Amino acid sequence: MLPFDDLDARRAVLTEIFGAPIPDSLSILPPFYCDYGLGASFGERVFINQGCFFLDYGGITIGDRVMIGPRVTLSTAGHPVELDERYDFITHAPIVIEDDVWIGAAATVTPGVTIGRGSVVGAGAVVAKVVPPLSVVTAASVVERKRLKPVSTATS
């Protein structure tokens, strides 16, 4: 366990996790969780608050001056939606967060999303499509997108 104020040791651990040198201006408050680490890259003056989850199998790119609130999840991997394919393989797509973005507490960003420069993602939002630059997006409602095909025999 590293002391909270041991910034040099924290930077060394983060460099090992991410597999490359990180900007001196990157600030990640613990605890921080990631599955690979090697798929994430960071711009200058990025702030990541505590309790965030980065599932970076598909790649996460974070631009300059990005602020990420506590308990934010960036997830680049998933499974096929159709029931007869769901357990066969993992799908993945990159997440790109452009410069000057603010992501509020407990938001979730899904695979393949780009959040445009200067945008704000409200707390608790689930972002499942591209956010244009200079936009404010909110909400975590349920919207039925399509109906799945029935499968004659499903395994549990």
PyMOL commands that set and color helices and strands:
alter all, ss='L'
color gray80, all
select helices_A, chain A and resi 7-18
alter helices_A, ss='H'
color red, helices_A
select strands_A, chain A and resi 27-28+32-34+40-42+47-48+52-55+60-62+67-68+73-75+77-78+91-92+95-97+102-103+108-109+114-115+120-121+126-127+136-137
alter strands_A, ss='S'
color yellow, strands_A
deselect
rebuild
show_as cartoon
